[in-house]
Amino acid sequence: MWRNKTCRKRNTRQRGFTLIEVLVSIAIFATLSVAAYQVVNQVQRSNELSQERTVRLNELQRALVMMDSDFRQIALRQTRTNGEEPSKKLLHWADYLLDSDSKGIMFARLGWHNPQQQFPRGEVTKVGYRIKDERLERVWWRYPDTPAGQEGVVTPLLSDVEELNVRFYDGKQWSNEWSNELTLPAAISVELTLKDYGKIARTYLTPEGNLQKQASGSEDSGQNNSGGAGNNG
């Protein structure tokens, strides 16, 4: 009888997990591991997407700030290209302009401050926009009148751009083309079509007016002032 009790105690101490219990434990551990991995992976992926969208949004904002600065300060001024005669168009909008894949736009702008002429450029410059390999690029020159062979400085602004479209308002209606000589439209609408954000449109007011009329008005004013001075004498 004493032996039977001893054997029972030994058998009880030596008893371990059965195969089914081991398999169930492994299955539970594997399930928890997969669930934990999915949670961690989802968090990492969400973080990556958030960072990508933040970078993309910053890129878009920088491009719009640059465009706002240029289009809001369009100058009522002629420009020269490759040393040629001054262009009669103050605003150039044409297919393949600036070597664009589609359409490009070019004009003179004011407001580029150069304190005490410290930099080798003027305060009036010539700028343009084009689409190259689905990327919006800004092209600018140090001066509005450029000699032959002087290339513009290209600045990439925005990627994944499908289309650049510009419309012009003459005070009565909108048009897709602008061929008026020595004249600026009253407003310009710039529309970008992006792969992710779709269409984004900005509308800008211009100084408008006609350069020839402005010059004539200045001459008439000068003559009147001269006449007035002579009469006073």
FIKOLZA-1660 file (N, C-alpha, C; in steps of 0.1 Angstrom, whole numbers, plus 5000, padded with zeros to 4 digits):
% residues 233
   i   px   py   pz ch aa at
   1 5008 4988 5000  A  M  N
   1 5000 5000 5000  A  M CA
   1 5009 5013 5000  A  M  C
   2 5019 5012 5008  A  W  N
   2 5029 5023 5008  A  W CA
   2 5035 5026 4994  A  W  C
   3 5037 5015 4987  A  R  N
   3 5043 5016 4974  A  R CA
   3 5033 5023 4964  A  R  C
   4 5021 5019 4966  A  N  N
   4 5011 5025 4956  A  N CA
   4 5010 5040 4958  A  N  C
   5 5010 5045 4971  A  K  N
   5 5010 5059 4973  A  K CA
   5 5022 5066 4968  A  K  C
   6 5034 5060 4970  A  T  N
   6 5046 5066 4964  A  T CA
   6 5045 5067 4949  A  T  C
   7 5040 5056 4943  A  C  N
   7 5039 5056 4928  A  C CA
   7 5030 5067 4923  A  C  C
   8 5019 5069 4931  A  R  N
   8 5009 5079 4927  A  R CA
   8 5015 5093 4928  A  R  C
   9 5023 5095 4939  A  K  N
   9 5029 5108 4940  A  K CA
   9 5039 5111 4929  A  K  C
  10 5047 5101 4926  A  R  N
  10 5057 5102 4915  A  R CA
  10 5050 5105 4902  A  R  C
  11 5039 5097 4899  A  N  N
  11 5032 5099 4887  A  N CA
  11 5026 5113 4886  A  N  C
  12 5021 5118 4897  A  T  N
  12 5015 5132 4898  A  T CA
  12 5025 5142 4895  A  T  C
  13 5037 5141 4900  A  R  N
  13 5048 5151 4898  A  R CA
  13 5053 5151 4884  A  R  C
  14 5053 5139 4878  A  Q  N
  14 5059 5138 4864  A  Q CA
  14 5049 5142 4853  A  Q  C
  15 5037 5144 4857  A  R  N
  15 5027 5147 4846  A  R CA
  15 5029 5161 4840  A  R  C
  16 5030 5162 4827  A  G  N
  16 5032 5175 4820  A  G CA
  16 5020 5179 4811  A  G  C
  17 5022 5188 4801  A  F  N
  17 5012 5192 4792  A  F CA
  17 5009 5182 4782  A  F  C
  18 4997 5180 4778  A  T  N
  18 4994 5171 4767  A  T CA
  18 4997 5178 4754  A  T  C
  19 4997 5170 4743  A  L  N
  19 4999 5175 4730  A  L CA
  19 4989 5186 4726  A  L  C
  20 4977 5183 4729  A  I  N
  20 4966 5192 4726  A  I CA
  20 4967 5205 4733  A  I  C
  21 4971 5205 4746  A  E  N
  21 4973 5217 4753  A  E CA
  21 4985 5225 4747  A  E  C
  22 4995 5219 4743  A  V  N
  22 5007 5226 4737  A  V CA
  22 5002 5232 4724  A  V  C
  23 4995 5225 4716  A  L  N
  23 4990 5230 4703  A  L CA
  23 4981 5242 4705  A  L  C
  24 4972 5241 4715  A  V  N
  24 4963 5252 4718  A  V CA
  24 4971 5264 4722  A  V  C
  25 4981 5262 4731  A  S  N
  25 4989 5273 4735  A  S CA
  25 4996 5280 4724  A  S  C
  26 5002 5272 4715  A  I  N
  26 5009 5277 4703  A  I CA
  26 5000 5285 4695  A  I  C
  27 4987 5280 4693  A  A  N
  27 4978 5287 4684  A  A CA
  27 4974 5300 4690  A  A  C
  28 4971 5301 4703  A  I  N
  28 4968 5313 4710  A  I CA
  28 4979 5323 4709  A  I  C
  29 4991 5319 4711  A  F  N
  29 5003 5328 4711  A  F CA
  29 5005 5333 4697  A  F  C
  30 5003 5324 4687  A  A  N
  30 5004 5329 4673  A  A CA
  30 4994 5339 4669  A  A  C
  31 4981 5337 4674  A  T  N
  31 4971 5346 4671  A  T CA
  31 4973 5360 4677  A  T  C
  32 4978 5360 4690  A  L  N
  32 4981 5372 4697  A  L CA
  32 4993 5379 4690  A  L  C
  33 5003 5371 4685  A  S  N
  33 5014 5377 4678  A  S CA
  33 5010 5384 4665  A  S  C
  34 5002 5377 4658  A  V  N
  34 4997 5383 4645  A  V CA
  34 4989 5395 4647  A  V  C
  35 4980 5395 4657  A  A  N
  35 4972 5407 4660  A  A CA
  35 4981 5418 4665  A  A  C
  36 4991 5416 4673  A  A  N
  36 5000 5426 4677  A  A CA
  36 5008 5432 4666  A  A  C
  37 5012 5423 4657  A  Y  N
  37 5020 5428 4645  A  Y CA
  37 5011 5437 4636  A  Y  C
  38 4998 5432 4634  A  Q  N
  38 4989 5440 4626  A  Q CA
  38 4987 5454 4632  A  Q  C
  39 4985 5455 4645  A  V  N
  39 4983 5468 4651  A  V CA
  39 4995 5477 4649  A  V  C
  40 5007 5471 4652  A  V  N
  40 5020 5479 4651  A  V CA
  40 5022 5483 4636  A  V  C
  41 5019 5474 4627  A  N  N
  41 5021 5477 4613  A  N CA
  41 5011 5488 4608  A  N  C
  42 4999 5487 4613  A  Q  N
  42 4989 5497 4610  A  Q CA
  42 4993 5511 4615  A  Q  C
  43 4998 5511 4627  A  V  N
  43 5002 5524 4633  A  V CA
  43 5014 5530 4625  A  V  C
  44 5023 5521 4621  A  Q  N
  44 5035 5526 4613  A  Q CA
  44 5030 5531 4600  A  Q  C
  45 5021 5524 4593  A  R  N
  45 5016 5528 4580  A  R CA
  45 5008 5541 4581  A  R  C
  46 5000 5542 4591  A  S  N
  46 4993 5555 4593  A  S CA
  46 5002 5566 4595  A  S  C
  47 5013 5564 4603  A  N  N
  47 5023 5574 4605  A  N CA
  47 5030 5578 4592  A  N  C
  48 5033 5568 4584  A  E  N
  48 5040 5571 4571  A  E CA
  48 5030 5579 4562  A  E  C
  49 5018 5575 4561  A  L  N
  49 5008 5582 4553  A  L CA
  49 5006 5596 4557  A  L  C
  50 5006 5598 4571  A  S  N
  50 5005 5612 4576  A  S CA
  50 5017 5620 4572  A  S  C
  51 5029 5615 4573  A  Q  N
  51 5041 5622 4569  A  Q CA
  51 5041 5625 4555  A  Q  C
  52 5037 5616 4546  A  E  N
  52 5036 5618 4532  A  E CA
  52 5026 5629 4528  A  E  C
  53 5015 5629 4535  A  R  N
  53 5005 5639 4532  A  R CA
  53 5009 5653 4537  A  R  C
  54 5016 5653 4548  A  T  N
  54 5022 5666 4553  A  T CA
  54 5032 5672 4544  A  T  C
  55 5041 5663 4539  A  V  N
  55 5051 5668 4529  A  V CA
  55 5044 5673 4516  A  V  C
  56 5034 5665 4512  A  R  N
  56 5027 5669 4500  A  R CA
  56 5019 5683 4502  A  R  C
  57 5013 5684 4513  A  L  N
  57 5006 5696 4516  A  L CA
  57 5015 5708 4517  A  L  C
  58 5027 5706 4523  A  N  N
  58 5037 5717 4524  A  N CA
  58 5042 5721 4510  A  N  C
  59 5043 5711 4501  A  E  N
  59 5048 5713 4487  A  E CA
  59 5037 5722 4480  A  E  C
  60 5025 5718 4482  A  L  N
  60 5014 5725 4475  A  L CA
  60 5013 5740 4481  A  L  C
  61 5014 5741 4494  A  Q  N
  61 5013 5755 4499  A  Q CA
  61 5025 5764 4495  A  Q  C
  62 5037 5758 4494  A  R  N
  62 5048 5766 4489  A  R CA
  62 5046 5770 4474  A  R  C
  63 5040 5761 4466  A  A  N
  63 5038 5765 4452  A  A CA
  63 5027 5776 4451  A  A  C
  64 5017 5775 4459  A  L  N
  64 5006 5785 4458  A  L CA
  64 5011 5799 4463  A  L  C
  65 5020 5798 4474  A  V  N
  65 5025 5811 4479  A  V CA
  65 5034 5818 4468  A  V  C
  66 5042 5810 4461  A  M  N
  66 5050 5815 4450  A  M CA
  66 5041 5821 4439  A  M  C
  67 5031 5813 4435  A  M  N
  67 5022 5818 4424  A  M CA
  67 5015 5831 4429  A  M  C
  68 5010 5831 4441  A  D  N
  68 5003 5843 4446  A  D CA
  68 5012 5855 4445  A  D  C
  69 5025 5854 4449  A  S  N
  69 5034 5865 4449  A  S CA
  69 5036 5870 4435  A  S  C
  70 5037 5861 4425  A  D  N
  70 5040 5865 4411  A  D CA
  70 5028 5871 4404  A  D  C
  71 5016 5864 4405  A  F  N
  71 5005 5869 4398  A  F CA
  71 4998 5881 4404  A  F  C
  72 5000 5883 4417  A  R  N
  72 4994 5895 4423  A  R CA
  72 5003 5908 4420  A  R  C
  73 5015 5906 4414  A  Q  N
  73 5023 5917 4412  A  Q CA
  73 5027 5918 4397  A  Q  C
  74 5018 5914 4388  A  I  N
  74 5021 5915 4374  A  I CA
  74 5023 5930 4370  A  I  C
  75 5033 5932 4362  A  A  N
  75 5036 5946 4358  A  A CA
  75 5030 5949 4345  A  A  C
  76 5026 5962 4343  A  L  N
  76 5022 5967 4331  A  L CA
  76 5034 5971 4323  A  L  C
  77 5041 5962 4318  A  R  N
  77 5054 5964 4312  A  R CA
  77 5057 5954 4301  A  R  C
  78 5064 5959 4290  A  Q  N
  78 5069 5950 4280  A  Q CA
  78 5081 5943 4284  A  Q  C
  79 5084 5932 4277  A  T  N
  79 5096 5924 4280  A  T CA
  79 5104 5921 4267  A  T  C
  80 5116 5919 4268  A  R  N
  80 5124 5915 4256  A  R CA
  80 5130 5901 4259  A  R  C
  81 5131 5893 4248  A  T  N
  81 5136 5880 4249  A  T CA
  81 5147 5878 4238  A  T  C
  82 5158 5873 4242  A  N  N
  82 5169 5870 4232  A  N CA
  82 5173 5883 4225  A  N  C
  83 5173 5894 4232  A  G  N
  83 5177 5907 4226  A  G CA
  83 5168 5912 4215  A  G  C
  84 5156 5907 4213  A  E  N
  84 5147 5911 4202  A  E CA
  84 5140 5924 4207  A  E  C
  85 5132 5929 4197  A  E  N
  85 5124 5941 4200  A  E CA
  85 5114 5938 4212  A  E  C
  86 5110 5948 4219  A  P  N
  86 5100 5946 4230  A  P CA
  86 5087 5939 4225  A  P  C
  87 5083 5929 4232  A  S  N
  87 5071 5922 4227  A  S CA
  87 5058 5931 4229  A  S  C
  88 5049 5930 4220  A  K  N
  88 5037 5938 4221  A  K CA
  88 5027 5932 4231  A  K  C
  89 5030 5919 4234  A  K  N
  89 5021 5912 4244  A  K CA
  89 5027 5914 4258  A  K  C
  90 5019 5919 4267  A  L  N
  90 5024 5920 4281  A  L CA
  90 5022 5906 4288  A  L  C
  91 5014 5898 4283  A  L  N
  91 5011 5885 4289  A  L CA
  91 5012 5874 4278  A  L  C
  92 5021 5865 4279  A  H  N
  92 5023 5854 4269  A  H CA
  92 5017 5841 4275  A  H  C
  93 5008 5835 4267  A  W  N
  93 5001 5823 4270  A  W CA
  93 5000 5815 4258  A  W  C
  94 5008 5804 4256  A  A  N
  94 5008 5797 4244  A  A CA
  94 5012 5783 4246  A  A  C
  95 5010 5774 4236  A  D  N
  95 5014 5760 4236  A  D CA
  95 5029 5760 4235  A  D  C
  96 5035 5751 4244  A  Y  N
  96 5049 5748 4244  A  Y CA
  96 5058 5760 4247  A  Y  C
  97 5052 5771 4253  A  L  N
  97 5060 5782 4257  A  L CA
  97 5069 5778 4268  A  L  C
  98 5081 5783 4268  A  L  N
  98 5091 5780 4278  A  L CA
  98 5095 5765 4278  A  L  C
  99 5093 5759 4266  A  D  N
  99 5096 5744 4264  A  D CA
  99 5087 5736 4273  A  D  C
 100 5075 5741 4275  A  S  N
 100 5065 5733 4283  A  S CA
 100 5059 5721 4276  A  S  C
 101 5055 5711 4283  A  D  N
 101 5049 5699 4277  A  D CA
 101 5035 5702 4271  A  D  C
 102 5029 5713 4277  A  S  N
 102 5016 5717 4272  A  S CA
 102 5016 5732 4269  A  S  C
 103 5009 5739 4278  A  K  N
 103 5010 5754 4277  A  K CA
 103 5018 5760 4288  A  K  C
 104 5023 5772 4285  A  G  N
 104 5031 5779 4294  A  G CA
 104 5027 5794 4295  A  G  C
 105 5030 5801 4305  A  I  N
 105 5027 5815 4307  A  I CA
 105 5039 5823 4311  A  I  C
 106 5040 5835 4306  A  M  N
 106 5052 5844 4310  A  M CA
 106 5047 5858 4310  A  M  C
 107 5053 5866 4320  A  F  N
 107 5050 5880 4322  A  F CA
 107 5060 5887 4330  A  F  C
 108 5060 5900 4331  A  A  N
 108 5069 5907 4340  A  A CA
 108 5062 5910 4354  A  A  C
 109 5069 5910 4364  A  R  N
 109 5063 5912 4377  A  R CA
 109 5072 5923 4385  A  R  C
 110 5065 5930 4394  A  L  N
 110 5071 5940 4403  A  L CA
 110 5074 5934 4416  A  L  C
 111 5079 5942 4425  A  G  N
 111 5080 5939 4439  A  G CA
 111 5091 5930 4444  A  G  C
 112 5101 5928 4435  A  W  N
 112 5112 5919 4439  A  W CA
 112 5123 5928 4445  A  W  C
 113 5122 5931 4458  A  H  N
 113 5131 5941 4464  A  H CA
 113 5145 5938 4463  A  H  C
 114 5153 5948 4460  A  N  N
 114 5168 5946 4460  A  N CA
 114 5174 5958 4467  A  N  C
 115 5175 5957 4481  A  P  N
 115 5179 5968 4489  A  P CA
 115 5193 5973 4485  A  P  C
 116 5194 5986 4482  A  Q  N
 116 5207 5992 4479  A  Q CA
 116 5214 5985 4467  A  Q  C
 117 5206 5978 4459  A  Q  N
 117 5212 5971 4447  A  Q CA
 117 5223 5961 4451  A  Q  C
 118 5221 5954 4461  A  Q  N
 118 5231 5945 4466  A  Q CA
 118 5233 5932 4457  A  Q  C
 119 5222 5929 4450  A  F  N
 119 5222 5917 4442  A  F CA
 119 5222 5920 4427  A  F  C
 120 5228 5911 4419  A  P  N
 120 5229 5914 4405  A  P CA
 120 5216 5912 4398  A  P  C
 121 5206 5919 4401  A  R  N
 121 5192 5918 4395  A  R CA
 121 5185 5931 4397  A  R  C
 122 5174 5932 4390  A  G  N
 122 5165 5944 4391  A  G CA
 122 5154 5941 4400  A  G  C
 123 5146 5951 4403  A  E  N
 123 5134 5949 4411  A  E CA
 123 5122 5945 4403  A  E  C
 124 5123 5946 4390  A  V  N
 124 5113 5941 4380  A  V CA
 124 5119 5929 4373  A  V  C
 125 5112 5918 4373  A  T  N
 125 5118 5906 4367  A  T CA
 125 5108 5899 4358  A  T  C
 126 5113 5890 4350  A  K  N
 126 5104 5882 4341  A  K CA
 126 5103 5868 4347  A  K  C
 127 5090 5863 4348  A  V  N
 127 5088 5850 4353  A  V CA
 127 5078 5843 4344  A  V  C
 128 5078 5829 4345  A  G  N
 128 5069 5821 4337  A  G CA
 128 5067 5808 4344  A  G  C
 129 5056 5801 4340  A  Y  N
 129 5053 5788 4346  A  Y CA
 129 5051 5778 4334  A  Y  C
 130 5055 5766 4337  A  R  N
 130 5053 5756 4326  A  R CA
 130 5051 5742 4333  A  R  C
 131 5047 5732 4325  A  I  N
 131 5045 5718 4330  A  I CA
 131 5056 5710 4323  A  I  C
 132 5064 5703 4331  A  K  N
 132 5075 5695 4325  A  K CA
 132 5075 5682 4333  A  K  C
 133 5072 5671 4325  A  D  N
 133 5072 5657 4332  A  D CA
 133 5062 5657 4344  A  D  C
 134 5050 5662 4342  A  E  N
 134 5040 5663 4352  A  E CA
 134 5044 5670 4365  A  E  C
 135 5052 5680 4363  A  R  N
 135 5057 5689 4374  A  R CA
 135 5056 5703 4370  A  R  C
 136 5050 5711 4379  A  L  N
 136 5049 5725 4377  A  L CA
 136 5062 5732 4380  A  L  C
 137 5068 5739 4371  A  E  N
 137 5081 5746 4373  A  E CA
 137 5079 5761 4370  A  E  C
 138 5087 5768 4378  A  R  N
 138 5088 5783 4377  A  R CA
 138 5101 5787 4370  A  R  C
 139 5100 5795 4360  A  V  N
 139 5112 5799 4353  A  V CA
 139 5113 5815 4355  A  V  C
 140 5124 5819 4359  A  W  N
 140 5126 5834 4361  A  W CA
 140 5139 5838 4356  A  W  C
 141 5140 5851 4353  A  W  N
 141 5152 5858 4348  A  W CA
 141 5155 5870 4357  A  W  C
 142 5168 5873 4358  A  R  N
 142 5172 5884 4367  A  R CA
 142 5166 5898 4362  A  R  C
 143 5164 5899 4349  A  Y  N
 143 5159 5912 4344  A  Y CA
 143 5148 5909 4334  A  Y  C
 144 5139 5918 4332  A  P  N
 144 5128 5916 4323  A  P CA
 144 5132 5916 4308  A  P  C
 145 5143 5922 4305  A  D  N
 145 5149 5923 4291  A  D CA
 145 5161 5914 4291  A  D  C
 146 5161 5903 4284  A  T  N
 146 5172 5893 4284  A  T CA
 146 5179 5893 4271  A  T  C
 147 5192 5892 4271  A  P  N
 147 5199 5891 4258  A  P CA
 147 5199 5877 4252  A  P  C
 148 5204 5876 4240  A  A  N
 148 5204 5863 4234  A  A CA
 148 5212 5853 4242  A  A  C
 149 5207 5841 4243  A  G  N
 149 5214 5830 4249  A  G CA
 149 5213 5829 4264  A  G  C
 150 5206 5839 4270  A  Q  N
 150 5205 5839 4285  A  Q CA
 150 5193 5830 4289  A  Q  C
 151 5196 5819 4296  A  E  N
 151 5186 5809 4300  A  E CA
 151 5180 5814 4313  A  E  C
 152 5167 5810 4315  A  G  N
 152 5160 5813 4328  A  G CA
 152 5164 5803 4338  A  G  C
 153 5162 5807 4351  A  V  N
 153 5165 5798 4362  A  V CA
 153 5152 5790 4365  A  V  C
 154 5153 5777 4365  A  V  N
 154 5142 5768 4367  A  V CA
 154 5141 5763 4381  A  V  C
 155 5129 5765 4387  A  T  N
 155 5126 5761 4401  A  T CA
 155 5115 5751 4401  A  T  C
 156 5117 5738 4404  A  P  N
 156 5105 5729 4405  A  P CA
 156 5097 5733 4417  A  P  C
 157 5083 5733 4415  A  L  N
 157 5074 5737 4425  A  L CA
 157 5065 5726 4430  A  L  C
 158 5059 5719 4421  A  L  N
 158 5049 5709 4425  A  L CA
 158 5049 5697 4415  A  L  C
 159 5048 5685 4421  A  S  N
 159 5048 5673 4413  A  S CA
 159 5034 5668 4411  A  S  C
 160 5032 5658 4403  A  D  N
 160 5019 5652 4400  A  D CA
 160 5009 5662 4395  A  D  C
 161 5013 5670 4386  A  V  N
 161 5004 5680 4380  A  V CA
 161 5000 5676 4366  A  V  C
 162 4987 5674 4364  A  E  N
 162 4983 5669 4351  A  E CA
 162 4980 5680 4341  A  E  C
 163 4977 5692 4346  A  E  N
 163 4973 5702 4336  A  E CA
 163 4974 5716 4343  A  E  C
 164 4979 5726 4335  A  L  N
 164 4979 5740 4339  A  L CA
 164 4970 5747 4329  A  L  C
 165 4960 5754 4334  A  N  N
 165 4950 5761 4326  A  N CA
 165 4948 5775 4331  A  N  C
 166 4948 5785 4322  A  V  N
 166 4947 5799 4326  A  V CA
 166 4935 5805 4318  A  V  C
 167 4927 5813 4324  A  R  N
 167 4917 5821 4318  A  R CA
 167 4918 5836 4321  A  R  C
 168 4913 5844 4312  A  F  N
 168 4915 5859 4313  A  F CA
 168 4901 5866 4313  A  F  C
 169 4900 5876 4321  A  Y  N
 169 4887 5884 4322  A  Y CA
 169 4890 5898 4317  A  Y  C
 170 4883 5902 4307  A  D  N
 170 4885 5915 4301  A  D CA
 170 4876 5926 4307  A  D  C
 171 4869 5923 4318  A  G  N
 171 4859 5932 4324  A  G CA
 171 4845 5929 4320  A  G  C
 172 4843 5920 4310  A  K  N
 172 4829 5916 4306  A  K CA
 172 4827 5901 4306  A  K  C
 173 4837 5894 4302  A  Q  N
 173 4836 5879 4301  A  Q CA
 173 4850 5873 4302  A  Q  C
 174 4849 5860 4305  A  W  N
 174 4862 5852 4306  A  W CA
 174 4865 5846 4292  A  W  C
 175 4878 5844 4290  A  S  N
 175 4883 5839 4277  A  S CA
 175 4895 5829 4280  A  S  C
 176 4897 5819 4271  A  N  N
 176 4908 5810 4273  A  N CA
 176 4921 5815 4266  A  N  C
 177 4920 5826 4259  A  E  N
 177 4931 5832 4252  A  E CA
 177 4932 5847 4255  A  E  C
 178 4944 5852 4253  A  W  N
 178 4946 5866 4255  A  W CA
 178 4956 5871 4244  A  W  C
 179 4951 5879 4235  A  S  N
 179 4959 5883 4224  A  S CA
 179 4960 5898 4223  A  S  C
 180 4953 5905 4232  A  N  N
 180 4954 5920 4232  A  N CA
 180 4968 5925 4234  A  N  C
 181 4971 5935 4225  A  E  N
 181 4985 5940 4226  A  E CA
 181 4986 5952 4236  A  E  C
 182 4997 5952 4243  A  L  N
 182 5000 5963 4253  A  L CA
 182 4989 5964 4263  A  L  C
 183 4982 5953 4266  A  T  N
 183 4971 5954 4275  A  T CA
 183 4971 5942 4285  A  T  C
 184 4967 5945 4297  A  L  N
 184 4966 5934 4307  A  L CA
 184 4951 5932 4309  A  L  C
 185 4947 5919 4312  A  P  N
 185 4933 5917 4315  A  P CA
 185 4929 5922 4329  A  P  C
 186 4917 5923 4332  A  A  N
 186 4913 5928 4346  A  A CA
 186 4916 5917 4356  A  A  C
 187 4915 5905 4353  A  A  N
 187 4917 5894 4362  A  A CA
 187 4922 5882 4355  A  A  C
 188 4929 5873 4362  A  I  N
 188 4934 5860 4357  A  I CA
 188 4930 5849 4366  A  I  C
 189 4925 5838 4360  A  S  N
 189 4922 5826 4368  A  S CA
 189 4932 5815 4364  A  S  C
 190 4939 5810 4374  A  V  N
 190 4949 5799 4372  A  V CA
 190 4943 5787 4378  A  V  C
 191 4943 5776 4370  A  E  N
 191 4937 5763 4375  A  E CA
 191 4947 5752 4373  A  E  C
 192 4950 5745 4384  A  L  N
 192 4959 5734 4384  A  L CA
 192 4951 5721 4386  A  L  C
 193 4954 5711 4378  A  T  N
 193 4947 5698 4380  A  T CA
 193 4958 5688 4385  A  T  C
 194 4956 5683 4398  A  L  N
 194 4965 5675 4404  A  L CA
 194 4960 5660 4405  A  L  C
 195 4969 5651 4406  A  K  N
 195 4964 5637 4406  A  K CA
 195 4957 5634 4419  A  K  C
 196 4961 5640 4430  A  D  N
 196 4955 5636 4443  A  D CA
 196 4945 5646 4448  A  D  C
 197 4947 5659 4446  A  Y  N
 197 4937 5669 4450  A  Y CA
 197 4927 5674 4440  A  Y  C
 198 4929 5669 4428  A  G  N
 198 4919 5673 4417  A  G CA
 198 4922 5688 4413  A  G  C
 199 4912 5695 4410  A  K  N
 199 4914 5709 4405  A  K CA
 199 4915 5719 4416  A  K  C
 200 4925 5728 4415  A  I  N
 200 4927 5739 4424  A  I CA
 200 4928 5752 4416  A  I  C
 201 4919 5761 4419  A  A  N
 201 4918 5774 4411  A  A CA
 201 4921 5786 4420  A  A  C
 202 4928 5795 4414  A  R  N
 202 4931 5808 4421  A  R CA
 202 4928 5819 4411  A  R  C
 203 4922 5830 4416  A  T  N
 203 4919 5841 4408  A  T CA
 203 4926 5854 4413  A  T  C
 204 4932 5861 4403  A  Y  N
 204 4941 5872 4407  A  Y CA
 204 4936 5885 4399  A  Y  C
 205 4935 5896 4406  A  L  N
 205 4933 5909 4400  A  L CA
 205 4946 5914 4395  A  L  C
 206 4946 5921 4384  A  T  N
 206 4958 5927 4378  A  T CA
 206 4957 5943 4378  A  T  C
 207 4968 5950 4376  A  P  N
 207 4967 5964 4374  A  P CA
 207 4959 5969 4362  A  P  C
 208 4956 5959 4353  A  E  N
 208 4950 5961 4340  A  E CA
 208 4955 5973 4333  A  E  C
 209 4947 5978 4324  A  G  N
 209 4950 5990 4316  A  G CA
 209 4958 5987 4304  A  G  C
 210 4960 5998 4296  A  N  N
 210 4968 5997 4283  A  N CA
 210 4980 6006 4284  A  N  C
 211 4992 5999 4281  A  L  N
 211 5005 6006 4282  A  L CA
 211 5006 6018 4273  A  L  C
 212 5000 6018 4261  A  Q  N
 212 5001 6029 4252  A  Q CA
 212 4993 6041 4257  A  Q  C
 213 4981 6038 4262  A  K  N
 213 4972 6049 4267  A  K CA
 213 4979 6055 4280  A  K  C
 214 4985 6046 4288  A  Q  N
 214 4992 6052 4300  A  Q CA
 214 5003 6061 4296  A  Q  C
 215 5011 6057 4285  A  A  N
 215 5022 6065 4281  A  A CA
 215 5017 6079 4275  A  A  C
 216 5006 6078 4268  A  S  N
 216 5000 6090 4262  A  S CA
 216 4995 6099 4273  A  S  C
 217 4989 6093 4283  A  G  N
 217 4984 6101 4294  A  G CA
 217 4996 6108 4302  A  G  C
 218 5007 6102 4303  A  S  N
 218 5018 6107 4310  A  S CA
 218 5024 6119 4301  A  S  C
 219 5024 6117 4288  A  E  N
 219 5029 6128 4279  A  E CA
 219 5020 6140 4280  A  E  C
 220 5007 6138 4280  A  D  N
 220 4998 6149 4280  A  D CA
 220 4999 6156 4293  A  D  C
 221 5001 6149 4304  A  S  N
 221 5002 6155 4317  A  S CA
 221 5015 6164 4318  A  S  C
 222 5026 6158 4312  A  G  N
 222 5038 6166 4311  A  G CA
 222 5037 6179 4303  A  G  C
 223 5030 6178 4292  A  Q  N
 223 5028 6190 4284  A  Q CA
 223 5020 6200 4291  A  Q  C
 224 5009 6196 4298  A  N  N
 224 5001 6205 4305  A  N CA
 224 5009 6212 4316  A  N  C
 225 5017 6204 4323  A  N  N
 225 5025 6210 4334  A  N CA
 225 5035 6221 4328  A  N  C
 226 5041 6217 4316  A  S  N
 226 5050 6227 4310  A  S CA
 226 5043 6240 4306  A  S  C
 227 5031 6238 4300  A  G  N
 227 5023 6249 4296  A  G CA
 227 5019 6258 4308  A  G  C
 228 5015 6251 4319  A  G  N
 228 5012 6259 4330  A  G CA
 228 5023 6267 4336  A  G  C
 229 5035 6261 4336  A  A  N
 229 5047 6268 4341  A  A CA
 229 5050 6280 4332  A  A  C
 230 5048 6278 4318  A  G  N
 230 5051 6289 4309  A  G CA
 230 5042 6301 4312  A  G  C
 231 5029 6297 4314  A  N  N
 231 5019 6308 4316  A  N CA
 231 5022 6315 4329  A  N  C
 232 5027 6308 4339  A  N  N
 232 5030 6314 4351  A  N CA
 232 5042 6324 4350  A  N  C
 233 5051 6320 4340  A  G  N
 233 5062 6329 4338  A  G CA
 233 5058 6341 4331  A  G  C
% end
